[in-house]
Every structure is written in C-alpha cells, then in structure tokens.
Amino acid sequence: MGSYLSEGGIFVIQTLFGLLVMLLNLRFIMQASKANYYNPIAQGIVKATNPLIGPFRMIFPIMGPFDLANMACALVTQSIGIVLIMVFAGALPLDLIYFAWAVIAILASIINLYFFALLISVIASWLAPYSSHPALELVQDITDPLCRPARRLIPAIGGLDFSIIVVFLGLSLLENSILIRPLAALTGMPRGLIFGF
C-alpha cells in the first residue's frame, strides 16, 4: 500500500511541477523568439507565470531577449520538484546532483516544447494553412526563428518546406545523442524522474 501511495505522490509531483516548468519554459521561448505579446494565449501564459517569477525579478534582470528571472524561477521550480520526488522515493532530501538534473530537465523541456510546436506547425500547414487562430499564430511565432536558418540552407521545393525535417533531426540529435541523454547518463539521472523524460 505504501509503495502505491509513494508512486502516486511521485506521479502527481512529476505532473504538477512538469506543467509549471513547461509554462515557464514556454514563456522563456516566447520572449526569446519575440512572439506577439498581444496574442491572448501569450497573455494568459504571462499572467499565469507572473506570480512565480515576481520574486526573482528583483534579483535577475532581462538581458536582451533572455529573461534570467524566468530561467531562475524554472530552475528553482524544477529543483524543488526533483527534491520532492527523491524524498518520496526514499533518497537523500538534498544532493548537489539534483541541481544538475534540474538543468538537464529544463533543457529537455525546451527541446520537447520546440519539437511539439514544430509538429503542430506541420499538421496545421496541412489541415488549416490559412488559419489565424491565436494558438497557431503563437506556434508560428515560436518556430519561425528556429526554422529560418534551415530555410536559408534548404529553400522550399515545389511549395514543400523540407527545412523543418532538418530542424526535427537537429532536435532529435540534441536530445538523444549530443546533449540530453548523454548528460543524463553521465550524471546518473534516473529514468522517469521528470515529466515526459
């Protein structure tokens, strides 16, 4: 019975903290890509995350397109989530390696957000190519800066944009071969520790 309760607790913590970190990372990506601030979905994300970021705003500045307060808040939130999960799992409540795992988790979350944004963009280009829905406009704002360099290398052929395939491959390499999984293996990060990884 106790193990079921601890597994349930871990699942709830993973989900809640994973969603919080995802919102913070989405806000970071929106700011970095200069997404339309007046988009209603963007405004909702900003309003939802402002209470979390507020205390960090007094310490960390905005440097160009990068909001350091947002990133610090995401890092602290992810670290708290990892500490709670490890406590539920019966491990030490504090360990320096948890901070490294939090950094890896944030990077994995950002890569996953870009991956799913690109996937939505591709599906929307087939099903609703001229839609002006706020969600699709936000996805477009987020993915355009990422795809622009690839579009310069591989222009559209016959109206088909193959540059997105290059970006998908790049994200997949970053996650599986170059950055996330190698770092997770190097630091001994347990599988399933964070939401979606």
Secondary structure, DSSP 4 states (H G I P E B T S, - for coil): -HHHHHHHHHHHHHHHHHHHHHHHHHHHHHHHTT--TTSHHHHHHHHHHHHHHHHHHTT--EETTEEHHHHHHHHHHHHHHHHHHHHHTTS-S--THHHHHHHHHHHHHHHHHHHHHHHHHHHHHHH-TT---HHHHHHHHHHHHHHHHHHHHS--BTTB--HHHHHHHHHHHIIIIISHHHHHHHHTPPTTSSTT-
